[in-house]
Amino acid sequence: MCAAFWSPSWDLPRFPPLLKPQFQSTIAHSRIIELAHLISENTSTIENALVAHKLPTPSFDPAVSVTFPADITVARDIVLDATQELHDLLIPPMNLIQRKASYNKLACMKAISRYSIQNCLDVGETKTYAELATACGLSERPLKHLLRHAMTMRIFAEPRKGVVAHTAVSQLMRNHDCKAWLELGTEDLWPSSVKLVDALGKWPDSEEPNHTGWNIAHNAPEPLYERLAADPKMAARMGASMSATITNNPAFDPVHLQRSFDWEALGSSLVVDVGGSHGTVAISLAEKYKNLRLISQDLVSTIDSAAPVPGDVADRVQLMTHDFFTPQPVEAEAYLFRQVFHNHSDKYAALILKALIPPLKRGVRILVQDACLPDPGTIPGWREIDIRDMDLLVKTSFNAWERDADEWRELFAKADSRFEFVRITQPQGSALALIEARWTGEA
Ligand SMILES: C[S@@+](CC[C@H](N)C(=O)[O-])C[C@H]1O[C@@H](n2cnc3c(N)ncnc32)[C@H](O)[C@@H]1O
């Protein structure tokens, strides 16, 4: 990784001790005491900040909702890593393997999704297993076994024996977009993940998008994106899933995109969000930057399943159908690609960049918000898990990999030497980096 242009703003010095425990000490108990101190000290920091911000203490009660303030990001990172490490140190290794490899967790999630169990119970309501079974159409006994397993993940609770209630987690699964994410995960992506290794064996060095676990699992000859283009229901599910992550996972909050670039300086410029799905990001930019004009482009099936642009920004945000493998029809001052390239192997990502060239004027910005793979153990561990997960997800679904800083630079160079690589930045708390390039071709 090239440090000169890669500038994550993590508080790096505090993390290596948490991430390399086995090399830290020869005294068996000292690491666990060290972790306990870190947890205690930083949990106090979190508690004090919550009190200062007049926020409730975190709870699984569906009535309680906490948005953690940004000033405790580092303390939370430390507590989350230290608690995980302490847990993993104290559990027998075989037990650890079995828990990390628990396919049963996903079976429970799939049952909840398939039978919409979360929607058969109102928030604040309780139902017996028999009542819930009648409401969701699953027999009482399997329902009870599946839900009691789910409860070990804090999905639903049993406040009194035989009686089921929502937790904050199961309540979130009722949200339209989160429900779509759960369906996509359990019906489309989990079976694909099971076939990832088979796909790697069958097509070891392929860059073709139809050589994936998804193709094997779903017995599909075409790339997943072709299926999405032809299947409005699936496209709607994918679009809603993207929105679920943006809206509910702070590491993907559009605010990080706002912090990564000087959008104000663009004034009333036109920005095209290429592959912008339902326009969630374009809308959030328009809401924040009152002069900015945006076009969010995506496939017909995705645009057709999008909700109308909210009235307050409708005059500055347009949803447009455009296939990004075909020449870009809109001349703009900046082009945004958010989580687009990570779905494409280098061969096809370079084609997307080439198709952008026709309307480009000298100096136009190309802004890519995507993961930039860190070296192992250089960012908080609980955040690294998300990036490594996404890395395998894009391989399973699209035959692509996430890229590190050098690979991003190489991608632009491969597409056209007139793309000048500018920099990579990553705000603290963000799962995604902003990779910036500039067009240096003719004006
Ligand atoms: C991972 S999603 C990212 C969506 C959005 N940029 C975001 O960050 O939420 C990738 C998007 O690319 C779109 N897409 C895939 N193939 C496309 C194509 N050939 N032309 C235009 N959009 C496409 C998908 O429909 C999807 O909305």
The ligand as an SDF file (V2000), in Angstrom:
LIG
                    3D

 27 29  0  0  0  0  0  0  0  0999 V2000
  -23.8400   -1.7950   -5.0800 C   0  0  0  0  0  0  0  0  0  0  0  0
  -25.0920   -0.8760   -5.8220 S   0  0  0  0  0  0  0  0  0  0  0  0
  -24.6620    0.7820   -5.3740 C   0  0  0  0  0  0  0  0  0  0  0  0
  -25.8150    1.6890   -5.4240 C   0  0  0  0  0  0  0  0  0  0  0  0
  -25.5680    3.1160   -4.9730 C   0  0  0  0  0  0  0  0  0  0  0  0
  -24.5010    3.7420   -5.7010 N   0  0  0  0  0  0  0  0  0  0  0  0
  -25.2930    3.1540   -3.4820 C   0  0  0  0  0  0  0  0  0  0  0  0
  -24.1640    3.4110   -3.0800 O   0  0  0  0  0  0  0  0  0  0  0  0
  -26.2280    2.9060   -2.7190 O   0  0  0  0  0  0  0  0  0  0  0  0
  -24.6160   -0.8870   -7.5300 C   0  0  0  0  0  0  0  0  0  0  0  0
  -25.6310   -0.2400   -8.4020 C   0  0  0  0  0  0  0  0  0  0  0  0
  -25.1930   -0.3170   -9.7560 O   0  0  0  0  0  0  0  0  0  0  0  0
  -26.3400   -0.5290  -10.5620 C   0  0  0  0  0  0  0  0  0  0  0  0
  -25.9480   -1.0940  -11.8670 N   0  0  0  0  0  0  0  0  0  0  0  0
  -25.5090   -2.3370  -12.1260 C   0  0  0  0  0  0  0  0  0  0  0  0
  -25.2380   -2.4900  -13.4280 N   0  0  0  0  0  0  0  0  0  0  0  0
  -25.5170   -1.3110  -14.0010 C   0  0  0  0  0  0  0  0  0  0  0  0
  -25.4090   -0.8310  -15.3280 C   0  0  0  0  0  0  0  0  0  0  0  0
  -24.9680   -1.6130  -16.3230 N   0  0  0  0  0  0  0  0  0  0  0  0
  -25.7360    0.4480  -15.5620 N   0  0  0  0  0  0  0  0  0  0  0  0
  -26.1760    1.2530  -14.5530 C   0  0  0  0  0  0  0  0  0  0  0  0
  -26.3000    0.8520  -13.2680 N   0  0  0  0  0  0  0  0  0  0  0  0
  -25.9670   -0.4170  -13.0020 C   0  0  0  0  0  0  0  0  0  0  0  0
  -27.1840   -1.4550   -9.7390 C   0  0  0  0  0  0  0  0  0  0  0  0
  -28.5280   -1.4790  -10.1480 O   0  0  0  0  0  0  0  0  0  0  0  0
  -26.9800   -0.8920   -8.3390 C   0  0  0  0  0  0  0  0  0  0  0  0
  -27.9470    0.0720   -8.0330 O   0  0  0  0  0  0  0  0  0  0  0  0
  1  2  1  0
  2  3  1  0
  2 10  1  0
  3  4  1  0
  4  5  1  0
  5  6  1  0
  5  7  1  0
  7  8  2  0
  7  9  1  0
 10 11  1  0
 11 12  1  0
 11 26  1  0
 12 13  1  0
 13 14  1  0
 13 24  1  0
 14 15  1  0
 14 23  1  0
 15 16  2  0
 16 17  1  0
 17 18  1  0
 17 23  2  0
 18 19  1  0
 18 20  2  0
 20 21  1  0
 21 22  2  0
 22 23  1  0
 24 25  1  0
 24 26  1  0
 26 27  1  0
M  CHG  2   2   1   9  -1
M  END
$$$$
